[in-house]
Amino acid sequence: MTVSTTAEATTERYRRAMETADVDLAMSTLADDAVLHSPLTKRVRFTGHAELRPLIEVAYSHIEDVRCHTDVGDERTRLVVHTARLRGVELEETALLRFDDQAKISEITLFVRPLPGLVGMMAAFGPDIARRNGRPGAAMLLSVMSKPLLAMVKSGDRFAVPLAGPKHP
């Protein structure tokens, strides 16, 4: 079997990995020194397979019903967009992918919407990632700190945001 070495073929494998929660397939799309930029902060990034594998394992353990709907770009840069559910909350994620000369993903920058989905991601992933990085105290702290923020964001999205929207008779 011949494996295509184009960015489009790589993103097809990347999409399939997300939709089937196949960590090994996802890892096969990444350059050895690939970098993932967090959708939450500029202060955190994950570099190389040793840091990316646990992150992807955590992500795939929480995200469900992934459906990719957009894959556009060229051989150097592509955008992949999917919808998913996280603890019952719908979200949409866009991955800006950059490729090396072997059509492997060298850089991923993630964008997540709406805000309840993004904060839910932080609340779900943060403690698990901290535990996998041998930081159980940080995992507990992240869990405690994220609960009130998630409650405020969900409440604001449900009750406050509609107050600012257009009036409909």
C-alpha positions, 0 to 999 in steps of 0.5 A: 500500500502506498501512503500519499505524502501530501498535506491533503492526505495527512489532513485526511488521516488527521480527520479520521484520527479525530473522528475515531479517537485513534491516538496512533493514527493522530501521532502518525500525522505529526512531525517529531518536533511538532508544536501545538499551541493551546486555544486557552493561552499563549503561555502553554504549548506542547512540543514533540511526541512525548508531550503531544501523545498524552494531550491527544489521549486526554482530548480523545477521552473527553471529546465525542461525536467529532464530525469534520466539515471543512478542510481547506488549504494548500501543501504548506497550510491547511484549516480543519474544522470540526464539531464535537461534544464535550460533557454534553456541550457542543463545540466547534474547533478550528485547527490551523495546520502547518506542514514540513517538507515531508507533509507532516504536521509541524505546527497546530494552532487551535481555536474553539468556540463557543466560550462554554465549550472552550471553558469546558475543555479547560475544566476537563483537560487541565486536571487530566493533563496535570496528572499525566505530567506528575502534578497531582496538586496542580490537577486538584487546584485546576479542578477547583478553580475551573468549576466556578468559571465554568458555572459563570460562563454557562450561566452567562451564555444562557441568560446574559448573552441573549439580553445583548442580542437583537430584539425579536417580536 
